[in-house]
Amino acid sequence: MSNNHEEHERPPGFWGSRFSIGFMFIGAVAGYLLLTEHLAHVVGALPFLLLLACPLMHVFMHHGHGHHQGGNGPQTGADKPEPPKPGASS
């Protein structure tokens, strides 16, 4: 009797199961029905969604703006490199 575990078939994952296929089908039907019934509301909200996208893009695309490390801004005393000593070769 051999106890080789490599010969056993693995059960299908979630995306290969019948449940996931049915879930995707029901979701597609629900999405289609919602879109067809509420298309006027969605189209009416598009200009406002575009206006809302501007500040959201500014917040999320300019992360860290003005807080750069090692930039060309003014240096504090701790950031300044020490001047070379006289007579030292570089």
Backbone atoms as SQL, in Angstrom:
CREATE TABLE atoms (id INTEGER PRIMARY KEY, chain TEXT, resi INTEGER, resn TEXT, atom TEXT, x REAL, y REAL, z REAL);
INSERT INTO atoms VALUES
  (1, 'A', 1, 'MET', 'N', 0.839, -1.163, 0.000),
  (2, 'A', 1, 'MET', 'CA', 0.000, 0.000, 0.000),
  (3, 'A', 1, 'MET', 'C', 0.891, 1.235, 0.000),
  (4, 'A', 2, 'SER', 'N', 0.607, 2.148, -0.908),
  (5, 'A', 2, 'SER', 'CA', 1.416, 3.355, -1.074),
  (6, 'A', 2, 'SER', 'C', 0.642, 4.564, -0.552),
  (7, 'A', 3, 'ASN', 'N', 1.316, 5.397, 0.193),
  (8, 'A', 3, 'ASN', 'CA', 0.705, 6.619, 0.716),
  (9, 'A', 3, 'ASN', 'C', 1.258, 7.836, -0.015),
  (10, 'A', 4, 'ASN', 'N', 1.270, 7.783, -1.313),
  (11, 'A', 4, 'ASN', 'CA', 1.788, 8.887, -2.113),
  (12, 'A', 4, 'ASN', 'C', 0.691, 9.946, -2.254),
  (13, 'A', 5, 'HIS', 'N', 0.933, 11.128, -1.695),
  (14, 'A', 5, 'HIS', 'CA', -0.077, 12.180, -1.710),
  (15, 'A', 5, 'HIS', 'C', -0.116, 12.927, -3.037),
  (16, 'A', 6, 'GLU', 'N', 0.872, 12.760, -3.881),
  (17, 'A', 6, 'GLU', 'CA', 0.901, 13.470, -5.155),
  (18, 'A', 6, 'GLU', 'C', -0.107, 12.899, -6.146),
  (19, 'A', 7, 'GLU', 'N', -0.556, 11.673, -5.950),
  (20, 'A', 7, 'GLU', 'CA', -1.483, 11.042, -6.881),
  (21, 'A', 7, 'GLU', 'C', -2.922, 11.490, -6.666),
  (22, 'A', 8, 'HIS', 'N', -3.245, 12.058, -5.504),
  (23, 'A', 8, 'HIS', 'CA', -4.604, 12.475, -5.220),
  (24, 'A', 8, 'HIS', 'C', -4.913, 13.775, -5.955),
  (25, 'A', 9, 'GLU', 'N', -6.122, 13.861, -6.481),
  (26, 'A', 9, 'GLU', 'CA', -6.544, 15.084, -7.153),
  (27, 'A', 9, 'GLU', 'C', -6.973, 16.109, -6.121),
  (28, 'A', 10, 'ARG', 'N', -6.614, 17.342, -6.372),
  (29, 'A', 10, 'ARG', 'CA', -7.021, 18.412, -5.487),
  (30, 'A', 10, 'ARG', 'C', -8.425, 18.857, -5.864),
  (31, 'A', 11, 'PRO', 'N', -9.221, 19.231, -4.888),
  (32, 'A', 11, 'PRO', 'CA', -10.539, 19.772, -5.225),
  (33, 'A', 11, 'PRO', 'C', -10.358, 21.121, -5.920),
  (34, 'A', 12, 'PRO', 'N', -11.264, 21.492, -6.790),
  (35, 'A', 12, 'PRO', 'CA', -11.108, 22.770, -7.500),
  (36, 'A', 12, 'PRO', 'C', -11.174, 23.936, -6.529),
  (37, 'A', 13, 'GLY', 'N', -10.465, 24.995, -6.851),
  (38, 'A', 13, 'GLY', 'CA', -10.484, 26.198, -6.027),
  (39, 'A', 13, 'GLY', 'C', -11.828, 26.899, -6.148),
  (40, 'A', 14, 'PHE', 'N', -11.939, 28.046, -5.495),
  (41, 'A', 14, 'PHE', 'CA', -13.210, 28.760, -5.489),
  (42, 'A', 14, 'PHE', 'C', -13.625, 29.167, -6.895),
  (43, 'A', 15, 'TRP', 'N', -12.694, 29.674, -7.708),
  (44, 'A', 15, 'TRP', 'CA', -13.054, 30.180, -9.036),
  (45, 'A', 15, 'TRP', 'C', -13.359, 29.057, -10.016),
  (46, 'A', 16, 'GLY', 'N', -13.049, 27.855, -9.693),
  (47, 'A', 16, 'GLY', 'CA', -13.381, 26.734, -10.566),
  (48, 'A', 16, 'GLY', 'C', -14.595, 25.944, -10.102),
  (49, 'A', 17, 'SER', 'N', -15.202, 26.361, -9.005),
  (50, 'A', 17, 'SER', 'CA', -16.331, 25.607, -8.473),
  (51, 'A', 17, 'SER', 'C', -17.643, 26.041, -9.118),
  (52, 'A', 18, 'ARG', 'N', -18.658, 25.208, -8.977),
  (53, 'A', 18, 'ARG', 'CA', -19.977, 25.538, -9.528),
  (54, 'A', 18, 'ARG', 'C', -20.583, 26.727, -8.809),
  (55, 'A', 19, 'PHE', 'N', -20.279, 26.869, -7.533),
  (56, 'A', 19, 'PHE', 'CA', -20.807, 27.992, -6.765),
  (57, 'A', 19, 'PHE', 'C', -20.340, 29.328, -7.343),
  (58, 'A', 20, 'SER', 'N', -19.058, 29.431, -7.684),
  (59, 'A', 20, 'SER', 'CA', -18.536, 30.691, -8.197),
  (60, 'A', 20, 'SER', 'C', -19.112, 31.010, -9.574),
  (61, 'A', 21, 'ILE', 'N', -19.318, 29.995, -10.396),
  (62, 'A', 21, 'ILE', 'CA', -19.906, 30.231, -11.714),
  (63, 'A', 21, 'ILE', 'C', -21.335, 30.744, -11.564),
  (64, 'A', 22, 'GLY', 'N', -22.102, 30.144, -10.678),
  (65, 'A', 22, 'GLY', 'CA', -23.460, 30.613, -10.425),
  (66, 'A', 22, 'GLY', 'C', -23.478, 32.000, -9.815),
  (67, 'A', 23, 'PHE', 'N', -22.540, 32.264, -8.915),
  (68, 'A', 23, 'PHE', 'CA', -22.444, 33.580, -8.293),
  (69, 'A', 23, 'PHE', 'C', -22.140, 34.649, -9.331),
  (70, 'A', 24, 'MET', 'N', -21.230, 34.371, -10.254),
  (71, 'A', 24, 'MET', 'CA', -20.904, 35.331, -11.311),
  (72, 'A', 24, 'MET', 'C', -22.079, 35.539, -12.254),
  (73, 'A', 25, 'PHE', 'N', -22.814, 34.485, -12.566),
  (74, 'A', 25, 'PHE', 'CA', -23.969, 34.605, -13.444),
  (75, 'A', 25, 'PHE', 'C', -25.056, 35.465, -12.795),
  (76, 'A', 26, 'ILE', 'N', -25.366, 35.208, -11.543),
  (77, 'A', 26, 'ILE', 'CA', -26.379, 35.999, -10.843),
  (78, 'A', 26, 'ILE', 'C', -25.919, 37.454, -10.719),
  (79, 'A', 27, 'GLY', 'N', -24.642, 37.672, -10.469),
  (80, 'A', 27, 'GLY', 'CA', -24.116, 39.038, -10.394),
  (81, 'A', 27, 'GLY', 'C', -24.211, 39.761, -11.722),
  (82, 'A', 28, 'ALA', 'N', -23.959, 39.049, -12.824),
  (83, 'A', 28, 'ALA', 'CA', -24.070, 39.667, -14.146),
  (84, 'A', 28, 'ALA', 'C', -25.516, 40.047, -14.455),
  (85, 'A', 29, 'VAL', 'N', -26.459, 39.171, -14.135),
  (86, 'A', 29, 'VAL', 'CA', -27.871, 39.461, -14.365),
  (87, 'A', 29, 'VAL', 'C', -28.316, 40.643, -13.501),
  (88, 'A', 30, 'ALA', 'N', -27.903, 40.664, -12.243),
  (89, 'A', 30, 'ALA', 'CA', -28.270, 41.767, -11.354),
  (90, 'A', 30, 'ALA', 'C', -27.658, 43.080, -11.836),
  (91, 'A', 31, 'GLY', 'N', -26.419, 43.051, -12.279),
  (92, 'A', 31, 'GLY', 'CA', -25.779, 44.256, -12.803),
  (93, 'A', 31, 'GLY', 'C', -26.468, 44.776, -14.044),
  (94, 'A', 32, 'TYR', 'N', -26.863, 43.873, -14.936),
  (95, 'A', 32, 'TYR', 'CA', -27.576, 44.280, -16.149),
  (96, 'A', 32, 'TYR', 'C', -28.914, 44.923, -15.796),
  (97, 'A', 33, 'LEU', 'N', -29.670, 44.296, -14.896),
  (98, 'A', 33, 'LEU', 'CA', -30.971, 44.843, -14.519),
  (99, 'A', 33, 'LEU', 'C', -30.833, 46.189, -13.815),
  (100, 'A', 34, 'LEU', 'N', -29.843, 46.329, -12.932),
  (101, 'A', 34, 'LEU', 'CA', -29.632, 47.609, -12.267),
  (102, 'A', 34, 'LEU', 'C', -29.242, 48.693, -13.254),
  (103, 'A', 35, 'LEU', 'N', -28.407, 48.354, -14.212),
  (104, 'A', 35, 'LEU', 'CA', -27.968, 49.349, -15.187),
  (105, 'A', 35, 'LEU', 'C', -29.108, 49.786, -16.091),
  (106, 'A', 36, 'THR', 'N', -29.909, 48.835, -16.542),
  (107, 'A', 36, 'THR', 'CA', -30.999, 49.207, -17.446),
  (108, 'A', 36, 'THR', 'C', -32.076, 50.004, -16.720),
  (109, 'A', 37, 'GLU', 'N', -32.358, 49.697, -15.461),
  (110, 'A', 37, 'GLU', 'CA', -33.407, 50.401, -14.735),
  (111, 'A', 37, 'GLU', 'C', -32.957, 51.765, -14.233),
  (112, 'A', 38, 'HIS', 'N', -31.683, 51.920, -13.948),
  (113, 'A', 38, 'HIS', 'CA', -31.199, 53.154, -13.331),
  (114, 'A', 38, 'HIS', 'C', -30.217, 53.908, -14.223),
  (115, 'A', 39, 'LEU', 'N', -30.282, 53.694, -15.532),
  (116, 'A', 39, 'LEU', 'CA', -29.345, 54.345, -16.449),
  (117, 'A', 39, 'LEU', 'C', -29.503, 55.861, -16.408),
  (118, 'A', 40, 'ALA', 'N', -30.716, 56.365, -16.293),
  (119, 'A', 40, 'ALA', 'CA', -30.932, 57.816, -16.260),
  (120, 'A', 40, 'ALA', 'C', -30.276, 58.436, -15.029),
  (121, 'A', 41, 'HIS', 'N', -30.318, 57.743, -13.915),
  (122, 'A', 41, 'HIS', 'CA', -29.686, 58.264, -12.703),
  (123, 'A', 41, 'HIS', 'C', -28.165, 58.261, -12.836),
  (124, 'A', 42, 'VAL', 'N', -27.623, 57.230, -13.442),
  (125, 'A', 42, 'VAL', 'CA', -26.176, 57.127, -13.599),
  (126, 'A', 42, 'VAL', 'C', -25.673, 58.205, -14.549),
  (127, 'A', 43, 'VAL', 'N', -26.365, 58.400, -15.680),
  (128, 'A', 43, 'VAL', 'CA', -25.944, 59.406, -16.655),
  (129, 'A', 43, 'VAL', 'C', -26.090, 60.804, -16.058),
  (130, 'A', 44, 'GLY', 'N', -27.114, 61.031, -15.259),
  (131, 'A', 44, 'GLY', 'CA', -27.294, 62.328, -14.627),
  (132, 'A', 44, 'GLY', 'C', -26.227, 62.647, -13.600),
  (133, 'A', 45, 'ALA', 'N', -25.625, 61.647, -13.018),
  (134, 'A', 45, 'ALA', 'CA', -24.598, 61.867, -11.996),
  (135, 'A', 45, 'ALA', 'C', -23.192, 61.954, -12.571),
  (136, 'A', 46, 'LEU', 'N', -22.992, 61.661, -13.844),
  (137, 'A', 46, 'LEU', 'CA', -21.644, 61.662, -14.416),
  (138, 'A', 46, 'LEU', 'C', -20.920, 63.004, -14.295),
  (139, 'A', 47, 'PRO', 'N', -21.565, 64.152, -14.570),
  (140, 'A', 47, 'PRO', 'CA', -20.824, 65.423, -14.406),
  (141, 'A', 47, 'PRO', 'C', -20.346, 65.640, -12.968),
  (142, 'A', 48, 'PHE', 'N', -21.159, 65.257, -12.010),
  (143, 'A', 48, 'PHE', 'CA', -20.758, 65.424, -10.617),
  (144, 'A', 48, 'PHE', 'C', -19.637, 64.455, -10.245),
  (145, 'A', 49, 'LEU', 'N', -19.662, 63.266, -10.815),
  (146, 'A', 49, 'LEU', 'CA', -18.583, 62.310, -10.555),
  (147, 'A', 49, 'LEU', 'C', -17.265, 62.801, -11.142),
  (148, 'A', 50, 'LEU', 'N', -17.321, 63.453, -12.298),
  (149, 'A', 50, 'LEU', 'CA', -16.099, 64.016, -12.880),
  (150, 'A', 50, 'LEU', 'C', -15.553, 65.147, -12.013),
  (151, 'A', 51, 'LEU', 'N', -16.442, 65.996, -11.502),
  (152, 'A', 51, 'LEU', 'CA', -15.991, 67.071, -10.611),
  (153, 'A', 51, 'LEU', 'C', -15.424, 66.507, -9.307),
  (154, 'A', 52, 'LEU', 'N', -15.989, 65.434, -8.816),
  (155, 'A', 52, 'LEU', 'CA', -15.483, 64.808, -7.606),
  (156, 'A', 52, 'LEU', 'C', -14.135, 64.131, -7.852),
  (157, 'A', 53, 'ALA', 'N', -13.900, 63.698, -9.071),
  (158, 'A', 53, 'ALA', 'CA', -12.641, 63.020, -9.384),
  (159, 'A', 53, 'ALA', 'C', -11.449, 63.970, -9.300),
  (160, 'A', 54, 'CYS', 'N', -11.647, 65.255, -9.569),
  (161, 'A', 54, 'CYS', 'CA', -10.530, 66.204, -9.554),
  (162, 'A', 54, 'CYS', 'C', -9.866, 66.304, -8.177),
  (163, 'A', 55, 'PRO', 'N', -10.610, 66.617, -7.106),
  (164, 'A', 55, 'PRO', 'CA', -9.919, 66.682, -5.811),
  (165, 'A', 55, 'PRO', 'C', -9.410, 65.326, -5.336),
  (166, 'A', 56, 'LEU', 'N', -10.106, 64.254, -5.690),
  (167, 'A', 56, 'LEU', 'CA', -9.627, 62.933, -5.290),
  (168, 'A', 56, 'LEU', 'C', -8.305, 62.605, -5.974),
  (169, 'A', 57, 'MET', 'N', -8.184, 62.936, -7.262),
  (170, 'A', 57, 'MET', 'CA', -6.919, 62.698, -7.955),
  (171, 'A', 57, 'MET', 'C', -5.819, 63.560, -7.349),
  (172, 'A', 58, 'HIS', 'N', -6.150, 64.802, -6.989),
  (173, 'A', 58, 'HIS', 'CA', -5.143, 65.676, -6.404),
  (174, 'A', 58, 'HIS', 'C', -4.640, 65.107, -5.078),
  (175, 'A', 59, 'VAL', 'N', -5.547, 64.601, -4.266),
  (176, 'A', 59, 'VAL', 'CA', -5.153, 64.065, -2.960),
  (177, 'A', 59, 'VAL', 'C', -4.325, 62.791, -3.119),
  (178, 'A', 60, 'PHE', 'N', -4.771, 61.892, -3.980),
  (179, 'A', 60, 'PHE', 'CA', -4.112, 60.593, -4.062),
  (180, 'A', 60, 'PHE', 'C', -2.921, 60.562, -5.020),
  (181, 'A', 61, 'MET', 'N', -2.858, 61.479, -5.974),
  (182, 'A', 61, 'MET', 'CA', -1.745, 61.446, -6.919),
  (183, 'A', 61, 'MET', 'C', -0.605, 62.364, -6.496),
  (184, 'A', 62, 'HIS', 'N', -0.846, 63.275, -5.563),
  (185, 'A', 62, 'HIS', 'CA', 0.206, 64.158, -5.073),
  (186, 'A', 62, 'HIS', 'C', 0.608, 63.784, -3.658),
  (187, 'A', 63, 'HIS', 'N', 0.599, 62.497, -3.341),
  (188, 'A', 63, 'HIS', 'CA', 0.946, 62.093, -1.981),
  (189, 'A', 63, 'HIS', 'C', 2.385, 62.473, -1.679),
  (190, 'A', 64, 'GLY', 'N', 2.566, 63.061, -0.531),
  (191, 'A', 64, 'GLY', 'CA', 3.905, 63.457, -0.118),
  (192, 'A', 64, 'GLY', 'C', 4.408, 64.712, -0.788),
  (193, 'A', 65, 'HIS', 'N', 3.562, 65.453, -1.483),
  (194, 'A', 65, 'HIS', 'CA', 3.991, 66.653, -2.187),
  (195, 'A', 65, 'HIS', 'C', 4.499, 67.689, -1.181),
  (196, 'A', 66, 'GLY', 'N', 5.723, 68.128, -1.367),
  (197, 'A', 66, 'GLY', 'CA', 6.294, 69.117, -0.474),
  (198, 'A', 66, 'GLY', 'C', 7.022, 68.512, 0.711),
  (199, 'A', 67, 'HIS', 'N', 7.051, 67.236, 0.851),
  (200, 'A', 67, 'HIS', 'CA', 7.725, 66.581, 1.971),
  (201, 'A', 67, 'HIS', 'C', 8.831, 65.663, 1.453),
  (202, 'A', 68, 'HIS', 'N', 9.573, 66.138, 0.471),
  (203, 'A', 68, 'HIS', 'CA', 10.614, 65.309, -0.127),
  (204, 'A', 68, 'HIS', 'C', 11.832, 65.255, 0.780),
  (205, 'A', 69, 'GLN', 'N', 12.443, 64.128, 0.852),
  (206, 'A', 69, 'GLN', 'CA', 13.678, 63.965, 1.606),
  (207, 'A', 69, 'GLN', 'C', 14.839, 64.174, 0.658),
  (208, 'A', 70, 'GLY', 'N', 15.774, 65.037, 1.035),
  (209, 'A', 70, 'GLY', 'CA', 16.961, 65.249, 0.205),
  (210, 'A', 70, 'GLY', 'C', 16.691, 66.125, -0.992),
  (211, 'A', 71, 'GLY', 'N', 15.715, 66.990, -0.944),
  (212, 'A', 71, 'GLY', 'CA', 15.416, 67.882, -2.053),
  (213, 'A', 71, 'GLY', 'C', 16.390, 69.052, -2.091),
  (214, 'A', 72, 'ASN', 'N', 16.130, 70.002, -2.957),
  (215, 'A', 72, 'ASN', 'CA', 16.996, 71.160, -3.101),
  (216, 'A', 72, 'ASN', 'C', 16.543, 72.321, -2.225),
  (217, 'A', 73, 'GLY', 'N', 15.695, 72.076, -1.264),
  (218, 'A', 73, 'GLY', 'CA', 15.198, 73.118, -0.380),
  (219, 'A', 73, 'GLY', 'C', 16.255, 73.545, 0.624),
  (220, 'A', 74, 'PRO', 'N', 15.889, 74.449, 1.515),
  (221, 'A', 74, 'PRO', 'CA', 16.858, 74.899, 2.526),
  (222, 'A', 74, 'PRO', 'C', 17.260, 73.765, 3.453),
  (223, 'A', 75, 'GLN', 'N', 18.534, 73.769, 3.817),
  (224, 'A', 75, 'GLN', 'CA', 19.051, 72.710, 4.675),
  (225, 'A', 75, 'GLN', 'C', 19.192, 73.223, 6.100),
  (226, 'A', 76, 'THR', 'N', 18.927, 72.354, 7.041),
  (227, 'A', 76, 'THR', 'CA', 19.126, 72.706, 8.440),
  (228, 'A', 76, 'THR', 'C', 20.560, 72.410, 8.822),
  (229, 'A', 77, 'GLY', 'N', 20.932, 72.765, 10.011),
  (230, 'A', 77, 'GLY', 'CA', 22.307, 72.536, 10.460),
  (231, 'A', 77, 'GLY', 'C', 22.686, 71.071, 10.474),
  (232, 'A', 78, 'ALA', 'N', 21.734, 70.175, 10.774),
  (233, 'A', 78, 'ALA', 'CA', 22.034, 68.751, 10.836),
  (234, 'A', 78, 'ALA', 'C', 22.201, 68.163, 9.440),
  (235, 'A', 79, 'ASP', 'N', 21.600, 68.803, 8.432),
  (236, 'A', 79, 'ASP', 'CA', 21.652, 68.257, 7.076),
  (237, 'A', 79, 'ASP', 'C', 22.854, 68.757, 6.283),
  (238, 'A', 80, 'LYS', 'N', 23.509, 69.851, 6.728),
  (239, 'A', 80, 'LYS', 'CA', 24.607, 70.426, 5.966),
  (240, 'A', 80, 'LYS', 'C', 25.836, 69.525, 6.041),
  (241, 'A', 81, 'PRO', 'N', 26.507, 69.319, 4.916),
  (242, 'A', 81, 'PRO', 'CA', 27.740, 68.534, 4.965),
  (243, 'A', 81, 'PRO', 'C', 28.858, 69.383, 5.597),
  (244, 'A', 82, 'GLU', 'N', 29.794, 68.714, 6.215),
  (245, 'A', 82, 'GLU', 'CA', 30.908, 69.420, 6.845),
  (246, 'A', 82, 'GLU', 'C', 31.850, 69.926, 5.765),
  (247, 'A', 83, 'PRO', 'N', 32.385, 71.141, 5.946),
  (248, 'A', 83, 'PRO', 'CA', 33.344, 71.672, 4.954),
  (249, 'A', 83, 'PRO', 'C', 34.643, 70.862, 5.037),
  (250, 'A', 84, 'PRO', 'N', 35.356, 70.773, 3.921),
  (251, 'A', 84, 'PRO', 'CA', 36.626, 70.007, 3.939),
  (252, 'A', 84, 'PRO', 'C', 37.663, 70.714, 4.802),
  (253, 'A', 85, 'LYS', 'N', 38.480, 69.907, 5.469),
  (254, 'A', 85, 'LYS', 'CA', 39.529, 70.457, 6.331),
  (255, 'A', 85, 'LYS', 'C', 40.696, 70.871, 5.463),
  (256, 'A', 86, 'PRO', 'N', 41.367, 71.964, 5.861),
  (257, 'A', 86, 'PRO', 'CA', 42.530, 72.401, 5.059),
  (258, 'A', 86, 'PRO', 'C', 43.642, 71.349, 5.078),
  (259, 'A', 87, 'GLY', 'N', 44.225, 71.131, 3.928),
  (260, 'A', 87, 'GLY', 'CA', 45.310, 70.179, 3.813),
  (261, 'A', 87, 'GLY', 'C', 44.862, 68.743, 3.594),
  (262, 'A', 88, 'ALA', 'N', 43.542, 68.466, 3.660),
  (263, 'A', 88, 'ALA', 'CA', 43.040, 67.099, 3.456),
  (264, 'A', 88, 'ALA', 'C', 42.833, 66.888, 1.965),
  (265, 'A', 89, 'SER', 'N', 43.289, 65.758, 1.469),
  (266, 'A', 89, 'SER', 'CA', 43.069, 65.451, 0.049),
  (267, 'A', 89, 'SER', 'C', 41.748, 64.731, -0.112),
  (268, 'A', 90, 'SER', 'N', 41.099, 64.968, -1.270),
  (269, 'A', 90, 'SER', 'CA', 39.804, 64.335, -1.476),
  (270, 'A', 90, 'SER', 'C', 39.867, 63.146, -2.356);
